[in-house]
Amino acid sequence: MKLIILLLLALNLLSCQAKVKVTEVHHSTVEEKALTIYGKFSSAINGRTFQKDALITHNGFQYIAFYNKDRRVCLGRRSLPKGHWDIIVFDDYLFESNDAHNVVSMGICPNDGTIHLSFDHHGHPLKYRRSITGLASEKGSANWSSASFGPVLSELEEGKPLRITYPKFWSTPDGNLQFCYRQGGSGSGDRMLVDYNAATGAWENGRQIDSREGTFKDELGESPNRCSYPNGYDYDAEGRLHTTFVWRETPQSANHDLMYVYSDDQGYTWHTNEGQLLKENPQLNSPGITVQYIPRSWGLKNDHGQAIDSKNRIHVLMIHATEKSILAVGSQPGKTRWAPSKAQHYHHYWRSESGDWKHIELPMKVGSRPKLFADKNDNLIMIYGGVSDPDMDDDFYQRDLIIAVATAKNKWEDWHIAHVVKGPFMNDMLGDFYRWKSEEVLSVMVQETASKKKQPSALKVVDLRFDF
């Protein structure tokens, strides 16, 4: 009788799942011999979950930033939809680290067509360079070479040298650019924000946007400092900047809780989930910013995916276990930092139009940290590296690109795997948000697993279309 009930539940779930067609419209090879490092923290240096962005579409061209086998920063460009990749190699800087945090991040300013690169940081002095005005605006007429870029700089605002981690660029609703980074270290750092003004060609208004302050206590101990790990910073259709994040404590170095704040003035002031203006930067004791309690003992990971739908609702995908799932695999909460892999699940949290937060646990096997995209009808697309067979072991070096979907008409309760692009791939999956927003073509950056450790491998872009 129990078996019959389970079969009926499975059939009911299948009947609720919308039939979604995913088409691989194009595969392109960016670089046959891109760098692999097999060093501290990870083997992949091209395509990491905390990169924002490595793949950007602007004005009919798609751009990609990466390291090649010779440990040089590279910037590729192709004419869409199927142009050849034309690569700039910056021979004046040698990347010597084996730290997978030290990625290349890129930004493009729509107002003046400048391309911005920041690279090789994990608590190190800033490395930043910028192109000439109009390089990304002139439909390929400008000189596509390293000569169109300035030197490597250690400051954005004159007289203010920086030491940073996790550089991130994003464009603003008025067509300028912002740069975000962490000041300080893991478990003891503050998030900072700087504005690029295309009218003057200068960076300005450097400011702190959250704080490490406060004392945290739980069953794992006491923590005097922390840092935030954001899932993203995204502007909605009305110009509101949304961010969700977790706190990482020190010295236990574990994450907890889901926080949410928004800004109506491009990150100068912040509001709580209920709309209250914070009198200071978001910090541990800020009232009204914790929207989901997730204890440190559940192995909550960081740097996940978020997206904003057409109704300006924010959606977040995160990986963590629960007390129930940890006990079910014979372990105890807090025994390991990330919880046993078999106890981890993907979790979808979203904010309703009334400000309430909803939650659903996803059914698929956990792989890499996910990224999330919403289409014009509020259907959700999740990309991650992993295995589609729940009975297979998840090998970091043998992952496929998995595309899972959920539909708005079913209130996102029908999450399922809709398509698999066969690997093996070694990177976290990164998509081109800008192309998706303008065309609803999802370009995903993937790097093949090398045949031998420390050997280079092919870096590619897969273009996908969806029919819900």
C-alpha positions as CSV (number, residue, x, y, z in Angstrom):
1,M,0.0,0.0,0.0
2,K,2.9,2.4,0.9
3,L,4.5,1.7,-2.5
4,I,1.2,2.6,-4.3
5,I,0.9,5.8,-2.4
6,L,4.5,6.8,-3.3
7,L,3.8,6.0,-7.0
8,L,0.7,8.1,-7.0
9,L,2.5,11.0,-5.4
10,A,5.3,10.8,-8.0
11,L,2.8,10.7,-10.9
12,N,1.0,13.7,-9.4
13,L,4.2,15.6,-9.2
14,L,5.0,14.8,-12.8
15,S,1.6,15.9,-14.0
16,C,2.1,19.3,-12.2
17,Q,5.4,19.9,-13.9
18,A,5.1,22.2,-16.9
19,K,6.7,20.8,-20.1
20,V,9.6,23.1,-20.7
21,K,11.7,22.8,-23.9
22,V,15.3,23.9,-23.7
23,T,17.3,24.3,-26.9
24,E,21.0,24.5,-27.2
25,V,21.2,27.1,-30.0
26,H,24.9,27.5,-30.2
27,H,28.2,26.3,-28.6
28,S,31.4,28.4,-29.0
29,T,34.9,27.9,-27.9
30,V,36.5,31.0,-26.4
31,E,39.9,29.6,-25.6
32,E,41.3,26.1,-26.1
33,K,43.9,26.4,-23.4
34,A,42.4,28.3,-20.4
35,L,44.1,28.2,-17.0
36,T,43.4,25.6,-14.4
37,I,45.1,25.9,-11.1
38,Y,44.4,22.9,-8.8
39,G,45.4,25.0,-5.9
40,K,44.0,26.2,-2.6
41,F,40.2,26.1,-2.3
42,S,39.4,25.0,-5.9
43,S,40.8,23.9,-9.2
44,A,38.8,26.4,-11.2
45,I,39.8,30.1,-11.6
46,N,37.6,30.9,-14.6
47,G,33.9,30.8,-13.5
48,R,33.5,31.1,-9.8
49,T,30.3,31.7,-8.0
50,F,31.4,35.1,-6.5
51,Q,32.3,36.6,-10.0
52,K,30.0,39.5,-11.1
53,D,30.5,39.5,-14.0
54,A,32.7,37.4,-16.2
55,L,30.3,37.3,-19.2
56,I,28.4,40.4,-20.4
57,T,26.5,41.4,-23.5
58,H,26.4,45.0,-24.6
59,N,25.5,46.8,-27.8
60,G,25.4,43.6,-30.0
61,F,28.7,42.2,-28.6
62,Q,29.4,39.6,-25.9
63,Y,32.4,40.0,-23.7
64,I,34.2,37.4,-21.5
65,A,37.0,37.8,-19.0
66,F,39.4,35.0,-18.0
67,Y,43.0,33.8,-17.4
68,N,44.8,31.8,-20.2
69,K,47.3,29.0,-19.8
70,D,50.1,31.5,-19.6
71,R,48.5,33.2,-16.6
72,R,47.6,36.3,-18.4
73,V,44.4,38.3,-18.0
74,C,42.3,38.0,-21.2
75,L,39.3,39.7,-22.5
76,G,37.3,38.2,-25.4
77,R,34.6,39.7,-27.6
78,R,32.3,38.3,-30.2
79,S,29.5,39.7,-32.4
80,L,26.2,38.1,-31.5
81,P,24.7,35.7,-32.2
82,K,27.5,33.5,-33.5
83,G,30.6,35.6,-34.2
84,H,34.2,34.4,-33.7
85,W,35.8,35.2,-30.3
86,D,38.5,37.9,-30.7
87,I,40.9,37.8,-27.6
88,I,43.0,40.5,-26.1
89,V,45.9,39.2,-24.0
90,F,47.3,41.6,-21.4
91,D,51.0,40.6,-21.4
92,D,52.0,43.3,-18.8
93,Y,50.5,41.4,-15.8
94,L,51.4,37.9,-14.7
95,F,48.9,36.1,-12.4
96,E,51.1,34.0,-10.0
97,S,48.6,32.8,-7.4
98,N,46.9,29.4,-7.0
99,D,44.1,30.9,-5.0
100,A,40.7,30.4,-6.7
101,H,39.4,33.5,-5.1
102,N,41.5,35.7,-7.3
103,V,39.2,35.9,-10.3
104,V,38.8,38.4,-13.1
105,S,35.7,40.6,-12.8
106,M,34.4,42.9,-15.5
107,G,32.0,45.8,-15.8
108,I,30.8,47.9,-18.8
109,C,29.5,51.4,-18.4
110,P,26.6,52.0,-20.8
111,N,26.9,55.8,-20.7
112,D,30.4,56.0,-22.1
113,G,31.2,52.5,-23.4
114,T,34.2,52.0,-21.1
115,I,35.2,48.4,-20.1
116,H,36.5,47.9,-16.5
117,L,38.6,45.0,-15.2
118,S,39.6,44.0,-11.7
119,F,41.6,40.9,-11.0
120,D,43.9,38.9,-8.6
121,H,42.6,39.8,-5.2
122,H,42.1,38.0,-1.9
123,G,42.9,40.7,0.6
124,H,45.5,42.2,-1.8
125,P,46.1,45.7,-3.2
126,L,43.6,46.7,-6.0
127,K,44.5,45.7,-9.5
128,Y,42.2,47.7,-11.9
129,R,42.3,48.9,-15.4
130,R,39.9,50.7,-17.7
131,S,39.5,51.0,-21.5
132,I,39.2,54.1,-23.6
133,T,35.8,55.8,-23.8
134,G,33.6,54.2,-26.4
135,L,35.4,50.8,-26.8
136,A,32.1,49.0,-26.1
137,S,29.9,51.4,-27.9
138,E,31.3,51.8,-31.4
139,K,30.2,48.6,-33.0
140,G,33.7,47.2,-33.4
141,S,35.2,50.3,-35.0
142,A,37.5,51.1,-32.0
143,N,41.0,49.4,-31.8
144,W,40.3,46.1,-30.1
145,S,43.7,45.6,-28.5
146,S,45.5,46.1,-25.2
147,A,46.5,49.5,-26.4
148,S,42.9,50.6,-25.8
149,F,43.3,50.1,-22.1
150,G,45.2,52.1,-19.5
151,P,47.7,50.8,-17.0
152,V,47.1,48.6,-13.9
153,L,46.1,50.9,-11.0
154,S,45.9,50.4,-7.2
155,E,43.2,53.1,-6.6
156,L,39.9,54.2,-7.9
157,E,39.6,57.6,-6.2
158,E,42.8,59.6,-6.2
159,G,44.9,59.2,-3.1
160,K,42.9,56.2,-1.8
161,P,44.8,53.0,-2.4
162,L,42.7,49.9,-1.7
163,R,43.1,46.3,-0.4
164,I,40.2,44.3,-1.5
165,T,38.5,40.9,-2.0
166,Y,35.6,39.9,-4.3
167,P,35.4,42.8,-6.7
168,K,32.0,43.2,-8.4
169,F,30.8,45.6,-11.0
170,W,27.2,46.3,-12.0
171,S,25.5,49.0,-14.1
172,T,23.0,51.4,-12.6
173,P,19.5,52.3,-14.0
174,D,20.9,55.7,-15.2
175,G,23.6,54.0,-17.2
176,N,26.6,54.5,-14.9
177,L,28.6,51.8,-13.1
178,Q,29.2,50.7,-9.5
179,F,32.0,48.8,-7.9
180,C,31.6,46.7,-4.8
181,Y,34.3,44.9,-2.7
182,R,35.0,43.6,0.7
183,Q,37.4,45.5,3.0
184,G,38.9,43.1,5.6
185,G,38.9,39.4,5.8
186,S,36.5,36.4,6.0
187,G,34.6,36.7,9.2
188,S,35.8,40.2,9.8
189,G,35.1,42.6,7.0
190,D,32.9,45.4,5.7
191,R,31.3,45.7,2.2
192,M,32.2,48.9,0.3
193,L,30.7,50.7,-2.8
194,V,32.1,53.2,-5.2
195,D,30.3,55.0,-8.1
196,Y,31.7,55.6,-11.6
197,N,30.5,58.8,-13.2
198,A,30.7,58.6,-17.0
199,A,30.2,62.4,-17.3
200,T,33.5,63.0,-15.5
201,G,35.2,59.7,-16.2
202,A,36.0,59.4,-12.5
203,W,35.2,57.2,-9.5
204,E,33.6,58.9,-6.6
205,N,31.6,58.6,-3.3
206,G,33.4,55.6,-1.9
207,R,31.4,54.4,1.1
208,Q,30.7,51.6,3.4
209,I,27.4,49.7,2.9
210,D,27.4,47.2,5.7
211,S,29.3,46.6,8.9
212,R,31.1,43.8,10.8
213,E,30.0,45.1,14.2
214,G,28.2,43.3,16.9
215,T,28.5,40.2,19.1
216,F,26.9,36.9,18.0
217,K,26.2,34.0,20.3
218,D,24.8,30.5,19.6
219,E,25.4,26.9,20.5
220,L,28.7,27.0,18.6
221,G,30.2,29.8,20.6
222,E,30.6,33.6,20.6
223,S,31.7,35.7,17.7
224,P,32.9,39.3,18.0
225,N,33.1,40.1,14.2
226,R,31.7,38.9,10.9
227,C,31.4,39.8,7.2
228,S,28.5,39.5,4.8
229,Y,28.4,37.2,1.8
230,P,25.9,38.6,-0.7
231,N,23.9,36.5,-3.2
232,G,23.9,39.6,-5.4
233,Y,23.0,43.3,-5.9
234,D,20.3,43.8,-8.4
235,Y,18.2,46.8,-9.5
236,D,14.5,46.2,-10.3
237,A,12.4,47.9,-13.0
238,E,11.7,50.8,-10.7
239,G,15.4,51.5,-9.9
240,R,15.4,49.9,-6.4
241,L,18.6,48.1,-5.5
242,H,18.0,44.8,-3.7
243,T,20.5,42.6,-1.9
244,T,20.3,39.4,0.1
245,F,23.2,38.0,2.1
246,V,24.3,35.7,4.9
247,W,26.6,36.5,7.8
248,R,29.9,34.6,8.3
249,E,31.1,34.7,11.9
250,T,34.6,34.5,13.3
251,P,36.5,32.4,14.5
252,Q,34.1,29.5,13.8
253,S,33.9,30.6,10.2
254,A,30.4,29.4,9.6
255,N,27.4,31.2,8.0
256,H,24.0,31.9,9.3
257,D,20.6,33.4,8.4
258,L,19.2,35.1,5.3
259,M,19.2,38.9,5.4
260,Y,17.5,41.3,3.1
261,V,17.7,45.1,2.6
262,Y,17.0,47.5,-0.3
263,S,18.0,51.0,-1.3
264,D,16.2,53.6,-3.2
265,D,19.2,55.9,-3.6
266,Q,21.8,53.6,-5.2
267,G,23.3,52.3,-1.9
268,Y,23.5,55.4,0.2
269,T,20.8,54.4,2.6
270,W,19.1,51.1,3.2
271,H,15.6,49.9,4.2
272,T,14.5,46.8,6.1
273,N,12.1,44.2,4.8
274,E,9.2,46.2,6.3
275,G,10.3,49.4,4.6
276,Q,11.9,51.1,7.7
277,L,14.9,53.3,7.0
278,L,18.0,52.1,8.8
279,K,19.9,54.8,10.7
280,E,23.2,53.0,10.1
281,N,24.7,50.5,7.8
282,P,23.2,47.0,8.0
283,Q,24.9,45.0,10.8
284,L,24.2,42.1,13.0
285,N,21.8,43.9,15.3
286,S,19.9,45.9,12.7
287,P,16.2,45.4,13.3
288,G,14.0,43.9,10.6
289,I,16.7,42.7,8.2
290,T,16.8,39.0,9.1
291,V,14.1,37.3,7.0
292,Q,14.9,33.6,7.5
293,Y,16.5,32.0,10.5
294,I,19.2,29.5,9.4
295,P,21.5,28.4,12.2
296,R,25.2,27.9,11.7
297,S,24.9,24.2,12.5
298,W,23.0,23.7,9.3
299,G,26.0,24.1,7.0
300,L,24.7,27.2,5.2
301,K,26.9,28.0,2.1
302,N,27.4,31.5,0.7
303,D,27.5,33.3,-2.7
304,H,24.4,31.8,-4.2
305,G,22.0,33.1,-6.8
306,Q,19.2,35.7,-6.7
307,A,16.9,37.2,-9.3
308,I,14.1,39.8,-9.5
309,D,10.9,39.0,-11.4
310,S,8.5,41.3,-13.3
311,K,6.6,42.2,-10.2
312,N,9.9,43.2,-8.4
313,R,9.8,40.2,-6.2
314,I,13.2,38.9,-5.2
315,H,14.0,35.2,-5.4
316,V,17.0,33.5,-3.7
317,L,18.4,30.0,-4.1
318,M,20.7,28.7,-1.3
319,I,22.3,25.5,-0.1
320,H,21.9,24.2,3.4
321,A,20.8,21.3,5.5
322,T,18.2,21.1,8.2
323,E,18.2,19.5,11.6
324,K,16.0,16.7,10.2
325,S,18.2,16.1,7.1
326,I,21.4,16.0,9.2
327,L,19.9,13.5,11.7
328,A,18.6,11.4,8.8
329,V,22.1,10.7,7.5
330,G,23.4,9.8,10.9
331,S,25.2,13.0,11.8
332,Q,24.6,15.8,14.3
333,P,24.0,19.6,13.6
334,G,27.3,21.5,13.9
335,K,29.5,18.4,13.7
336,T,30.9,19.6,10.3
337,R,31.2,23.1,8.9
338,W,29.1,22.5,5.8
339,A,27.0,19.5,7.1
340,P,27.2,16.1,5.3
341,S,26.8,16.4,1.6
342,K,23.8,14.0,1.6
343,A,22.0,16.3,4.1
344,Q,22.3,19.4,1.9
345,H,19.5,20.6,-0.3
346,Y,18.7,23.5,-2.5
347,H,16.2,26.0,-0.9
348,H,14.1,28.6,-2.8
349,Y,13.2,31.7,-0.8
350,W,11.2,34.5,-2.2
351,R,9.5,37.7,-1.1
352,S,5.9,38.3,-1.9
353,E,4.5,41.6,-3.0
354,S,3.2,42.1,0.6
355,G,6.7,41.5,2.0
356,D,6.2,38.0,3.3
357,W,8.9,35.5,2.7
358,K,8.1,32.0,1.3
359,H,10.1,28.9,1.1
360,I,10.3,25.5,-0.7
361,E,12.9,22.8,-0.6
362,L,14.0,21.6,-4.0
363,P,14.0,17.9,-4.9
364,M,17.2,17.6,-7.0
365,K,20.6,16.5,-5.8
366,V,22.9,19.3,-4.7
367,G,25.9,20.2,-6.9
368,S,27.7,23.6,-7.2
369,R,26.3,26.8,-5.9
370,P,23.4,27.9,-8.2
371,K,22.7,31.0,-10.2
372,L,19.1,32.1,-10.9
373,F,17.3,33.9,-13.8
374,A,13.6,35.0,-14.1
375,D,11.9,35.4,-17.5
376,K,9.3,38.0,-18.5
377,N,6.5,35.7,-17.2
378,D,8.3,35.1,-13.9
379,N,9.3,31.5,-14.6
380,L,12.6,30.7,-12.9
381,I,15.7,29.1,-14.3
382,M,18.4,27.7,-12.1
383,I,21.9,26.7,-13.5
384,Y,24.5,24.7,-11.6
385,G,27.2,22.1,-12.0
386,G,26.2,18.6,-10.9
387,V,24.7,15.3,-11.7
388,S,21.2,14.7,-12.8
389,D,21.0,11.1,-11.5
390,P,20.2,11.2,-7.7
391,D,22.0,7.9,-7.2
392,M,25.3,9.1,-8.7
393,D,28.1,10.5,-6.6
394,D,28.8,14.2,-7.2
395,D,32.4,14.5,-8.4
396,F,33.6,18.2,-8.6
397,Y,35.6,17.3,-11.7
398,Q,32.9,15.4,-13.5
399,R,29.9,17.7,-13.4
400,D,27.4,18.5,-16.1
401,L,25.7,21.8,-16.6
402,I,22.3,21.2,-15.1
403,I,19.3,23.5,-16.0
404,A,16.3,23.3,-13.6
405,V,13.1,25.2,-13.9
406,A,10.0,26.2,-12.0
407,T,6.9,28.0,-13.3
408,A,5.1,31.0,-12.0
409,K,1.7,29.4,-12.8
410,N,2.5,26.6,-10.3
411,K,3.8,29.1,-7.7
412,W,7.3,27.6,-8.3
413,E,6.4,24.4,-6.6
414,D,7.3,22.3,-9.6
415,W,11.1,22.6,-9.6
416,H,12.6,19.9,-11.8
417,I,15.6,19.3,-14.1
418,A,14.6,20.4,-17.6
419,H,17.9,19.9,-19.5
420,V,21.5,18.7,-19.1
421,V,24.5,19.8,-21.1
422,K,27.0,17.0,-20.8
423,G,30.4,17.9,-19.4
424,P,32.6,17.1,-17.7
425,F,33.0,20.7,-16.5
426,M,35.0,22.0,-13.5
427,N,33.7,25.5,-12.9
428,D,30.7,27.1,-11.1
429,M,28.1,28.0,-13.7
430,L,27.9,31.7,-14.6
431,G,25.3,33.2,-17.0
432,D,25.2,36.4,-18.9
433,F,22.5,38.4,-17.1
434,Y,22.5,41.2,-19.6
435,R,21.9,39.1,-22.7
436,W,19.2,37.2,-20.8
437,K,17.5,40.5,-19.8
438,S,17.5,41.8,-23.4
439,E,17.0,38.7,-25.5
440,E,16.0,35.8,-23.1
441,V,18.9,33.8,-24.5
442,L,20.9,32.4,-21.6
443,S,24.6,32.2,-22.3
444,V,26.5,30.1,-19.8
445,M,30.3,30.0,-19.3
446,V,31.7,26.5,-18.9
447,Q,35.3,25.2,-18.7
448,E,36.0,21.6,-19.5
449,T,37.7,19.4,-17.0
450,A,41.4,18.9,-18.0
451,S,42.6,15.5,-18.9
452,K,45.4,15.8,-16.4
453,K,45.8,18.0,-13.3
454,K,47.5,21.3,-13.8
455,Q,46.8,21.1,-17.6
456,P,44.8,23.8,-19.4
457,S,41.4,23.1,-20.8
458,A,38.8,24.5,-23.2
459,L,36.7,27.5,-22.1
460,K,33.3,27.6,-23.8
461,V,30.0,29.4,-23.9
462,V,26.7,27.5,-24.3
463,D,23.7,29.5,-25.6
464,L,20.2,28.3,-24.5
465,R,16.6,29.2,-25.4
466,F,13.6,28.3,-23.3
467,D,10.0,27.5,-24.3
468,F,7.7,27.4,-21.3
